[in-house]
Amino acid sequence: LNGKEVPLRKGSVRLLTPADIHSLNTYEPMTLYNIEFTEDVLENTVDYSILKHIQTCDLTLTDEQLSEVLPYLDSLTNESSKNDENSARFIKCMFECLIIALLRATKESIVITSAGGNIDNAINYIRRHFREECSLSEVASAAGLNPNYLSEKIRNTTGYKFTDYVAIHRIRYAKNLLISTDIPITEICYLSGFGSFSNFSRAFLKSTGKTPSKYREKKILTSK
């Protein structure tokens, strides 16, 4: 996971974002549930909590917690093979129950103070689309906000200017690709959402203090 070995054991739960580079190696039989979802399937209160803690969520459920979660996982698995008019509604309900059960396991409160519905939508949009152009006007339009107002609220909510906040996600994704793959650095630049290699190199050096090629040396040194 992002260039590091992370063991899986009974009850392990990992919540990953599109920026997390990962592969799976198994050495013995196991049952693995893999659920892909976008943030917009959740209610705003639950959604914001998940996004806030998604990077630090590293759970190993107890047997009691696992017994609470497994019925939701089995229901989702069974329902995914059906295709009737009620399937989507049922899946959404079961998925929200699953997320609430996981939040309980992290001992985090379900009631989260939100930055505001439209601002949350804008932040979620950036997290989903940072690898694309993701301009201020595009994000503002998606969230139904005035661009100038959005720019001010992003700074107040995250502590970063809009362009810097988008760059943070792009640099993090690039770092993961550099140490977890052999993709050429020039290609990583564009996969991460940067429009030019010079902008990528400048932003990367500002964020990490290293050039992309120097940062990739971490992968080479680790593999020796």
N, C-alpha and C positions, 0 to 999 in steps of 0.2 A: 504494500500500500504506500504509494508515493515514495518508492525507493527503499522502504524498510520492510522487514519481515514482521508480520503481525500474526501471532498464533490464533487459531480458532478452536474453541472447545465447546462442550455442551452448554447451550444457553447464550453463546456469543451473539451479540447484535452490533452491526456496524451501519451507521447512516452516512452515506457518501453523497457528495455533490458531483456535478459534471466535471469539476476541476480535479477530482481525485482519480489518479491513475492507479489501476489495480489489476492483479491477476490472481488466480486461485490454483494452488497445488494441493492435491489430496493424497494421503498416504494410507488411508483406511476408509472403509465404507462410512458414509455419513448422509444425513438428510439435511439438505440446504434449501431454505426458502429465499428466493430472490424476487423482490418486489420493486419495480420501477414506477416512479410517480412524479408528477409535477406539483409545485406548491399550490396551484390554484384548485386542487381537489379538496383542500382543507378549508375549514372555517378560519377566518382571520385570526381569532385569538389563539387557536391551536397552531396555526401556520407560523405565526410570528415567533412563538416559543420554540418550535422545531428549528427554524432558521437561526435563532439566536444561539442555540446550543449544539447545532448539528456538527460543528467541528470538534467538540469535546465529548460527544456522546460515544462512549466506549463501554458498553454494558456486557456483563455476564449475568444473565438472569438466574435466580435461585430456582429450585424445583417448583416452589410455590408460585413464583412469578411466571415461570414457563407454562405451568398448567393453566394460568389465566390467559396467556397469549396464544397458545397453540390452537384453541378453537377458532379464533379469528383468522389465523393463518390457513387452517384447513378449509374454513368457509370461503375465504378468498380464492384458494386454489380450485375448489369445486365449482364456484360460481363463474370463474373465468372461462370455463368450457361451455357455458350456457350463453344463449343469445336471444333472450326474450325482452320484452318491453320493461321488465322490472329489474333486469340484471345490473344495469348501471347504478340505479338507486341503491340496491342491496350492497353492491361492492363499495360504494361511497360510505355507507353506514358502517360496514364492517371495518373499513380502513380507518375511519375516524376512531372507532372503538380500539383498534390496535394501537394507534398513535397515543391515545390517552393512557392505555395500559403501559406503554413504554415510558411516557412522561412520568407516570406514577413511580416507575422503577428507578428513574433518575432523581426522584424526590424533588422535582421542580414543580412549582405551582402552575396549574392550568391557567390561572388568571394572570395574564401578562399585560402590563401597561404598554399600549401600542403607541407608535409615533403618529398614528392617524391612518385611517383606511387607505386614502389615496397615496400617501407617502409610502406606506407599507407595500402597496401595489407597485410603486415605482422601484423601490429597492428590490423587490422580488423579480421584477422585470430585468433589472440590471444583472442580477445573479443568474438568470436564465439565458440572457442574450449578450453577455459581455464579449463573447467570441465573434459577434457580428459587429456591424458599424456602431450601434448603440449610442447614437447622438443624443444630446440634451433634448432637442425638439422631438425626436422619435419616442424617447421615454416619457416625456411630458404628455404627448398625444395618447400613448398607451394607458397612462394613468389618469387622463382627463384633467390635466393641470396646466397652468400657465408656465412656460419655460423659466422665466425669471423667478417666479414663486418657488418652483421645484428646486432650482439651483440653490436658493437660500435655505430651503427646508432640508435638503440633502446635507448641506454644510452643518446646520444646527443639529441634525439627527446623528450623523456619522462622525463629525469633526473633520471631514475632508471636503475639498472642492469636488464638484461633480466629476471632472476629468480625472482627478487623482483617485477618487473612489472606484471608478471603472478600471483604472490602471492597476489598482491593488489586486483586483480579481484576475486580470490578465497576466500580471507578473507571477502570481501564485500558481496559476495554471501552467505557465511556461516553466517555472522552477520544477514542477512535478514531471513535466515531459522531459526536461533536460536530464534528470537523475534517474528516470524510470524507463526511458526508451532510447533508441539509437536514431531517432528522427533527426535529420539535418537541422542545424540551428536556424537557417533561413526559413525553412518550412515551419518550424515551431513559432517563429515570429508571426506568421500569418494565421496559423491555427489558433493562436492566442488572442487574435482580434486586432493586432496592430496593422496599420496601413502601410508602414514602411519600416525597413530594417534599421534605419538611423533612429527613428522614434523609439523602436523597441530597445535598441542598445542603450540609448540615453536613459530611458525610463528604468531599465534593468539595473544599470550601474547606479542610478540614484537610489533605487530601492534596496539593493543588496551590497553595494560597494564593490561589486565584481562584474566583469564582463560575462556574458552568457557562456563563452568558452571556458573561462576560469571556473565558473560555477559548475560546469559539467565535469570538471576534473574530480569533484567529490564522488561522482559515480564510478569513475575509473579507479580512484584510490580505494574505494570501498570494495570493489570487485576483486582486488588483488589479494 
